[in-house]
């Protein structure tokens, strides 16, 4: 791996431009994920953007399904499912997420790095450009590169904010005068600078030092996990090819170091599984090209587990993987059932604190209640609040007829029952919320009265 041009700088990596079948597949996967990433905040379903994570207003939207603060337990459960999925995925396939699906890697390797190759050239040319004195060529190439980096960082910052504050509010901030949305403008500038610094300077340090997932994989991996690995039993002892000579005691590895030169984190995969390896598969492509040229089998470096590399045992999924998968399946069943039972309107009815039942004329008894209806949809509703028991009467003190979208409505009322129907001191009272001729929500509470 070619490194820094000046001793005073942090070691700079100059990974060689990768190529090969796996790299081509990574390109297509990355572009599909980038399209999804940039589309989700701006494509709408059921009047809401596909994905919204508004922590400030505690509003979350996933593919048209709106979650309010009352649904926080569902959001927490969804995050738990994601965490278990990552654990299960890592146990089976190692750090493949990092190399193929992580936004940091996709932007760094498939966007910023490719722009760098386009403007400055491959690793050797980049190193030479950084080492030379400042002249017209260097000013032009460096200036063009960093201007493009800033523009892309600006786009990423706007997309990131669209996920947080909604694309509608973002559009308002962009189109209206800056002084009316100063905090929003500052946020866009701040995130632009952060993303620019990450992709222009911090780079692989995010994966090797900052990201905790790289350290977590050391705990999760076992001898049956598939990881990018060097088949040392086939490759060792290493030895360079020599013309007009045939050495039988050498392994397939010709010690060309291409696997190291293409690595975006600068490791030598031949030294074994390392926390810095993001399973990007660039070393597999590089090694396969060499094996083809020298007429030897491919996949000297490939997806292997330690049991195969050490003992040549065939791959099989371990019991730990099945255990994580079973937990994931159970949690997903619970989550699915809660989503299925989730109501568009959540109704809560409570007896007014500090009040007792009231005996009325005409041999009737009443209890005073407060009710709150929370609308979990993005549409306004005209509703009717009534008791499920048609013999009951409701006398409203504070009434409401409209549920605002993503809002709530409160009513205060007396529930009145005839004394002749009251057989116990405490009985159930069930209330219904009707919208467009059908019941969309129910709530129950207790009714107190002195039986005759």
C-alpha positions as CSV (number, residue, x, y, z in Angstrom):
1,X,0.0,0.0,0.0
2,X,1.3,3.4,-0.9
3,X,1.1,5.8,1.9
4,X,1.8,9.4,2.9
5,X,3.6,12.0,1.0
6,X,4.7,14.1,4.0
7,X,5.8,12.8,7.3
8,X,3.9,15.4,9.3
9,X,0.6,14.3,7.9
10,X,-1.6,11.4,9.1
11,X,-0.8,8.3,7.0
12,X,-2.7,8.7,3.8
13,X,-4.0,5.7,2.0
14,X,-3.8,5.5,-1.8
15,X,-5.8,2.4,-2.6
16,X,-5.5,1.1,-6.1
17,X,-8.6,1.4,-8.3
18,X,-10.4,-2.0,-8.0
19,X,-11.9,-4.0,-10.9
20,X,-13.5,-7.3,-11.4
21,X,-16.8,-9.2,-11.2
22,X,-17.5,-8.5,-7.6
23,X,-16.7,-4.9,-7.9
24,X,-19.1,-4.5,-10.8
25,X,-21.8,-6.1,-8.7
26,X,-21.0,-3.7,-5.8
27,X,-21.4,-0.8,-8.2
28,X,-24.9,-1.9,-9.2
29,X,-25.9,-2.7,-5.6
30,X,-24.5,0.7,-4.5
31,X,-26.4,2.7,-7.2
32,X,-29.6,0.9,-6.3
33,X,-29.2,1.8,-2.6
34,X,-28.2,5.4,-3.4
35,X,-31.4,5.7,-5.5
36,X,-33.4,4.4,-2.6
37,X,-31.6,6.7,-0.2
38,X,-32.2,9.8,-2.2
39,X,-35.8,8.9,-3.2
40,X,-37.3,8.0,0.2
41,X,-37.7,11.5,1.6
42,X,-39.1,12.9,-1.6
43,X,-41.5,10.2,-2.8
44,X,-44.9,10.2,-1.0
45,X,-47.3,7.4,-0.1
46,X,-50.7,8.1,1.5
47,X,-49.8,11.8,1.7
48,X,-46.5,11.1,3.7
49,X,-42.9,10.7,2.6
50,X,-41.8,7.1,2.5
51,X,-39.4,7.5,5.4
52,X,-39.4,10.2,8.1
53,X,-37.4,10.1,11.4
54,X,-38.5,13.4,13.0
55,X,-37.1,13.0,16.5
56,X,-37.7,16.7,17.3
57,X,-41.5,16.3,16.9
58,X,-41.5,12.6,17.7
59,X,-43.1,11.7,14.3
60,X,-41.9,8.7,12.4
61,X,-43.1,7.4,9.0
62,X,-42.2,4.2,7.4
63,X,-43.5,3.6,3.9
64,X,-46.7,5.5,4.5
65,X,-47.4,4.2,8.0
66,X,-47.4,7.0,10.6
67,X,-46.2,6.5,14.1
68,X,-47.0,9.0,16.9
69,X,-45.4,9.4,20.3
70,X,-48.0,6.9,21.6
71,X,-46.5,4.3,19.3
72,X,-43.0,4.7,20.6
73,X,-43.0,1.1,21.8
74,X,-43.4,0.0,18.2
75,X,-40.5,2.2,17.1
76,X,-38.3,0.8,19.9
77,X,-39.4,-2.7,18.9
78,X,-38.5,-2.0,15.2
79,X,-35.0,-0.8,16.3
80,X,-34.6,-4.0,18.3
81,X,-35.5,-6.0,15.2
82,X,-32.9,-4.1,13.2
83,X,-30.3,-4.7,15.9
84,X,-31.0,-8.4,16.1
85,X,-31.0,-8.6,12.3
86,X,-27.5,-7.0,12.1
87,X,-26.3,-9.4,14.8
88,X,-27.7,-12.4,13.0
89,X,-26.4,-11.1,9.6
90,X,-22.9,-10.6,11.1
91,X,-22.8,-14.1,12.7
92,X,-23.5,-15.7,9.3
93,X,-21.8,-13.3,6.8
94,X,-19.3,-11.3,8.9
95,X,-19.0,-7.6,8.1
96,X,-20.5,-7.8,4.7
97,X,-22.9,-5.0,5.6
98,X,-20.0,-2.6,5.9
99,X,-18.6,-3.4,2.5
100,X,-21.8,-3.6,0.5
101,X,-24.6,-1.6,2.1
102,X,-23.2,0.9,4.7
103,X,-23.8,4.5,3.5
104,X,-20.3,5.5,4.6
105,X,-18.7,2.9,2.4
106,X,-21.1,3.5,-0.5
107,X,-20.5,7.2,-0.6
108,X,-16.7,6.9,0.1
109,X,-15.9,4.1,-2.4
110,X,-18.6,4.5,-5.1
111,X,-18.9,8.3,-5.2
112,X,-16.1,10.3,-3.7
113,X,-13.3,7.8,-4.4
114,X,-14.5,7.3,-8.0
115,X,-14.5,11.1,-8.5
116,X,-10.9,11.2,-7.2
117,X,-9.9,8.5,-9.6
118,X,-11.5,10.4,-12.5
119,X,-9.8,13.7,-11.6
120,X,-6.4,12.7,-10.1
121,X,-5.9,9.3,-11.5
122,X,-5.1,5.9,-9.9
123,X,-3.0,5.5,-6.7
124,X,0.4,6.2,-8.2
125,X,-0.8,9.4,-9.9
126,X,-2.5,10.6,-6.7
127,X,0.7,10.1,-4.7
128,X,2.7,11.9,-7.3
129,X,0.3,14.8,-7.4
130,X,0.3,15.2,-3.6
131,X,4.1,15.1,-3.5
132,X,4.7,17.7,-6.2
133,X,4.9,21.5,-5.6
134,X,1.8,23.6,-6.1
135,X,1.4,24.5,-9.7
136,X,-1.4,25.1,-12.2
137,X,-2.2,21.4,-12.6
138,X,-2.3,20.7,-8.9
139,X,-4.4,23.8,-8.2
140,X,-6.9,22.9,-10.9
141,X,-7.3,19.2,-10.0
142,X,-7.4,19.8,-6.2
143,X,-9.8,22.7,-6.6
144,X,-12.1,20.9,-8.9
145,X,-12.1,17.8,-6.7
146,X,-13.0,19.7,-3.5
147,X,-15.6,21.8,-5.2
148,X,-17.4,18.6,-6.4
149,X,-16.9,17.1,-2.9
150,X,-18.6,20.2,-1.4
151,X,-21.5,20.1,-3.8
152,X,-22.1,16.4,-3.2
153,X,-21.8,17.0,0.6
154,X,-24.4,19.7,0.2
155,X,-26.8,17.3,-1.5
156,X,-26.2,14.6,1.2
157,X,-26.8,17.2,3.9
158,X,-30.1,18.3,2.4
159,X,-31.2,14.7,2.0
160,X,-30.2,13.9,5.6
161,X,-32.3,16.9,6.9
162,X,-35.2,15.8,4.7
163,X,-35.3,12.6,6.7
164,X,-35.2,14.5,10.0
165,X,-37.4,17.6,9.4
166,X,-39.4,16.4,6.3
167,X,-38.9,17.3,2.7
168,X,-41.7,19.9,2.8
169,X,-40.1,21.9,5.5
170,X,-36.7,21.6,3.8
171,X,-38.2,23.0,0.6
172,X,-39.6,25.9,2.6
173,X,-36.2,26.6,4.1
174,X,-34.5,26.6,0.7
175,X,-37.0,28.7,-1.1
176,X,-37.9,31.3,1.5
177,X,-35.5,34.1,2.7
178,X,-32.7,32.9,4.9
179,X,-33.6,35.3,7.8
180,X,-36.9,33.5,8.2
181,X,-35.2,30.1,8.6
182,X,-31.8,31.0,10.0
183,X,-31.6,27.8,12.2
184,X,-32.4,25.6,9.2
185,X,-29.9,27.4,7.0
186,X,-27.2,27.0,9.7
187,X,-28.1,23.2,10.0
188,X,-27.7,22.7,6.2
189,X,-24.3,24.5,6.3
190,X,-23.1,22.6,9.4
191,X,-24.0,19.1,8.0
192,X,-22.5,20.0,4.7
193,X,-19.2,20.8,6.4
194,X,-19.4,17.6,8.5
195,X,-20.0,15.3,5.5
196,X,-17.3,17.1,3.5
197,X,-14.7,16.6,6.3
198,X,-15.7,13.0,6.7
199,X,-15.4,12.1,3.0
200,X,-12.5,14.4,2.1
201,X,-10.2,13.9,5.1
202,X,-11.5,11.4,7.8
203,X,-12.3,8.7,5.3
204,X,-11.4,5.1,6.4
205,X,-10.9,6.3,10.0
206,X,-14.7,6.2,10.3
207,X,-14.6,2.4,9.6
208,X,-11.4,1.5,11.5
209,X,-11.7,3.7,14.6
210,X,-15.0,5.6,15.0
211,X,-17.6,3.0,14.1
212,X,-18.3,0.6,17.0
213,X,-19.6,-2.1,14.7
214,X,-16.1,-3.1,13.6
215,X,-15.2,-3.8,17.3
216,X,-18.6,-5.6,17.8
217,X,-17.9,-8.1,15.0
218,X,-15.0,-9.5,17.0
219,X,-17.4,-10.7,19.6
220,X,-20.0,-12.0,17.2
221,X,-17.8,-13.9,14.7
222,X,-17.0,-17.5,15.2
223,X,-15.3,-20.3,13.3
224,X,-18.4,-20.9,11.2
225,X,-18.9,-17.2,10.1
226,X,-18.3,-16.5,6.4
227,X,-15.7,-13.7,6.0
228,X,-13.3,-12.6,3.4
229,X,-10.3,-14.8,4.1
230,X,-7.0,-15.9,2.7
231,X,-6.7,-19.6,2.1
232,X,-3.2,-19.9,3.7
233,X,-3.0,-23.7,3.4
234,X,-3.2,-23.3,-0.4
235,X,-1.2,-20.0,-0.7
236,X,1.7,-20.6,1.6
237,X,4.6,-20.6,1.4
238,X,4.6,-17.5,-0.8
239,X,7.0,-17.0,-3.6
240,X,7.4,-14.8,-6.7
241,X,7.2,-16.4,-10.1
242,X,10.5,-16.8,-11.9
243,X,10.9,-17.2,-15.6
244,X,12.1,-20.6,-16.9
245,X,11.9,-22.2,-13.5
246,X,9.3,-24.3,-11.7
247,X,9.4,-24.5,-8.0
248,X,7.2,-27.2,-6.5
249,X,7.4,-26.3,-2.9
250,X,5.8,-22.9,-3.3
251,X,2.1,-22.0,-2.7
252,X,-0.2,-20.3,-5.1
253,X,0.4,-16.8,-3.6
254,X,3.0,-15.0,-5.7
255,X,3.4,-12.2,-3.1
256,X,2.3,-9.5,-5.6
257,X,0.7,-7.5,-2.8
258,X,-2.2,-6.4,-5.0
259,X,-4.7,-7.5,-2.4
260,X,-3.1,-5.0,0.0
261,X,-2.9,-2.2,-2.7
262,X,-6.6,-2.3,-3.4
263,X,-7.7,-2.5,0.2
264,X,-9.6,0.7,1.2
265,X,-8.5,0.4,4.9
266,X,-4.9,-0.6,4.1
267,X,-4.7,-4.1,5.7
268,X,-3.1,-7.3,4.6
269,X,-5.8,-9.9,4.4
270,X,-3.1,-12.6,4.4
271,X,-2.5,-11.9,8.1
272,X,-6.0,-13.2,9.0
273,X,-9.3,-11.7,9.9
274,X,-8.9,-8.2,11.2
275,X,-11.4,-5.7,12.7
276,X,-10.5,-3.2,9.9
277,X,-11.7,-5.5,7.2
278,X,-15.0,-4.3,5.8
279,X,-15.5,-7.3,3.5
280,X,-15.6,-5.1,0.4
281,X,-14.2,-8.0,-1.7
282,X,-11.8,-5.8,-3.6
283,X,-8.9,-8.1,-2.6
284,X,-10.8,-11.1,-4.0
285,X,-11.1,-9.5,-7.4
286,X,-7.4,-8.4,-7.4
287,X,-6.2,-11.9,-6.4
288,X,-8.5,-13.6,-9.0
289,X,-7.1,-11.6,-11.8
290,X,-3.6,-12.7,-10.8
291,X,-4.6,-16.4,-10.5
292,X,-6.2,-16.2,-14.0
293,X,-2.9,-14.8,-15.4
294,X,-0.8,-17.5,-13.9
295,X,-3.2,-20.3,-14.7
296,X,-4.1,-21.3,-11.2
297,X,-7.6,-21.7,-9.6
298,X,-9.4,-18.6,-8.5
299,X,-10.5,-17.7,-4.9
300,X,-7.2,-17.9,-3.2
301,X,-8.9,-15.2,-1.3
302,X,-12.6,-15.7,-1.0
303,X,-15.6,-16.1,1.4
304,X,-14.5,-18.8,3.8
305,X,-15.0,-19.7,7.4
306,X,-12.2,-20.6,9.7
307,X,-13.2,-24.2,9.9
308,X,-12.7,-24.6,6.1
309,X,-9.4,-22.6,6.0
310,X,-7.9,-24.6,8.9
311,X,-9.5,-28.0,8.7
312,X,-11.2,-28.1,5.3
313,X,-14.6,-28.7,6.9
314,X,-17.5,-27.9,4.6
315,X,-19.5,-24.8,5.4
316,X,-22.6,-25.1,7.6
317,X,-24.6,-22.6,9.6
318,X,-23.9,-22.9,13.3
319,X,-26.3,-23.3,16.2
320,X,-25.7,-19.7,17.3
321,X,-26.9,-18.5,14.0
322,X,-30.1,-20.5,14.3
323,X,-30.6,-19.2,17.8
324,X,-30.3,-15.5,16.7
325,X,-32.6,-16.3,13.7
326,X,-35.2,-17.8,16.0
327,X,-35.2,-14.8,18.3
328,X,-35.5,-12.5,15.3
329,X,-38.4,-14.5,14.0
330,X,-40.3,-14.4,17.3
331,X,-39.7,-10.6,17.7
332,X,-41.0,-10.0,14.2
333,X,-44.1,-12.0,14.9
334,X,-44.8,-9.9,18.0
335,X,-44.1,-6.7,16.0
336,X,-46.4,-7.8,13.1
337,X,-49.3,-8.6,15.5
338,X,-48.9,-5.2,17.2
339,X,-49.0,-3.5,13.8
340,X,-52.1,-5.5,12.8
341,X,-53.9,-4.5,16.0
342,X,-52.8,-0.9,15.9
343,X,-55.8,1.5,15.6
344,X,-55.8,4.7,13.5
345,X,-57.4,6.5,16.5
346,X,-56.4,5.8,20.1
347,X,-59.0,6.6,22.7
348,X,-58.5,7.0,26.4
349,X,-61.4,7.5,28.8
350,X,-60.8,8.3,32.5
351,X,-63.1,9.2,35.3
352,X,-62.7,12.8,36.4
353,X,-60.3,12.8,39.4
354,X,-61.8,13.6,42.8
355,X,-65.4,13.0,41.8
356,X,-68.0,10.5,43.0
357,X,-71.1,9.2,41.2
358,X,-74.1,11.5,41.3
359,X,-77.7,10.4,41.9
360,X,-80.0,12.3,39.7
361,X,-83.7,12.8,39.5
362,X,-85.8,10.3,37.5
363,X,-83.9,7.5,39.3
364,X,-80.7,7.9,37.3
365,X,-77.0,7.9,38.3
366,X,-74.1,9.6,36.4
367,X,-70.3,9.5,36.4
368,X,-68.1,12.3,35.1
369,X,-65.4,11.4,32.5
370,X,-62.7,12.9,30.4
371,X,-61.9,11.3,27.1
372,X,-59.1,12.0,24.6
373,X,-59.0,10.8,21.0
374,X,-55.6,10.8,19.3
375,X,-55.6,10.7,15.5
376,X,-52.6,8.7,14.2
377,X,-53.3,9.5,10.5
378,X,-52.6,12.4,8.3
379,X,-56.3,13.1,7.5
380,X,-58.9,15.0,9.3
381,X,-61.9,13.0,10.7
382,X,-65.4,13.9,11.7
383,X,-66.3,11.5,14.5
384,X,-69.2,10.5,16.8
385,X,-68.5,9.6,20.4
386,X,-71.1,7.3,22.0
387,X,-71.6,4.5,24.5
388,X,-71.6,0.9,23.3
389,X,-74.7,0.2,25.5
390,X,-77.5,2.0,23.7
391,X,-79.5,2.3,27.0
392,X,-76.8,4.7,28.3
393,X,-77.1,8.4,27.8
394,X,-74.2,10.9,27.4
395,X,-74.4,14.5,28.4
396,X,-71.5,16.5,27.0
397,X,-69.9,19.3,29.0
398,X,-67.1,19.8,26.5
399,X,-67.8,18.4,23.1
400,X,-65.8,18.0,19.8
401,X,-66.8,16.7,16.4
402,X,-63.5,16.9,14.4
403,X,-60.3,15.1,14.9
404,X,-57.4,17.1,13.3
405,X,-54.8,15.2,11.4
406,X,-52.0,14.0,13.6
407,X,-53.7,15.7,16.4
408,X,-56.1,15.0,19.3
409,X,-59.5,16.0,20.6
410,X,-60.9,16.0,24.2
411,X,-64.4,15.7,25.4
412,X,-65.8,15.9,28.9
413,X,-69.1,14.3,29.6
414,X,-71.5,12.6,32.0
415,X,-72.4,9.0,31.4
416,X,-76.0,8.5,32.7
417,X,-77.6,5.1,33.6
418,X,-81.0,4.2,35.0
419,X,-80.8,2.9,38.5
420,X,-83.0,-0.1,37.6
421,X,-80.2,-1.4,35.3
422,X,-77.5,-1.1,37.9
423,X,-76.9,-4.4,39.7
424,X,-73.3,-3.9,41.1
425,X,-71.3,-1.1,42.6
426,X,-68.7,-1.3,39.9
427,X,-69.5,-2.1,36.3
428,X,-67.8,-1.7,32.9
429,X,-68.5,1.1,30.6
430,X,-67.4,0.8,26.9
431,X,-67.3,3.7,24.5
432,X,-67.0,3.8,20.7
433,X,-65.7,6.3,18.2
434,X,-67.6,6.2,14.9
435,X,-66.2,7.6,11.6
436,X,-67.9,7.3,8.3
437,X,-70.5,4.9,9.7
438,X,-68.1,2.4,11.3
439,X,-66.4,1.9,14.7
440,X,-62.7,2.7,14.4
441,X,-61.8,2.8,18.1
442,X,-63.0,1.5,21.5
443,X,-62.2,2.3,25.1
444,X,-63.4,1.0,28.4
445,X,-63.5,2.2,31.9
446,X,-65.5,1.7,35.1
447,X,-68.9,3.0,36.2
448,X,-69.7,3.4,39.9
449,X,-73.1,3.5,41.3
450,X,-75.1,2.4,44.4
451,X,-77.3,-0.5,43.3
452,X,-81.0,-0.4,44.4
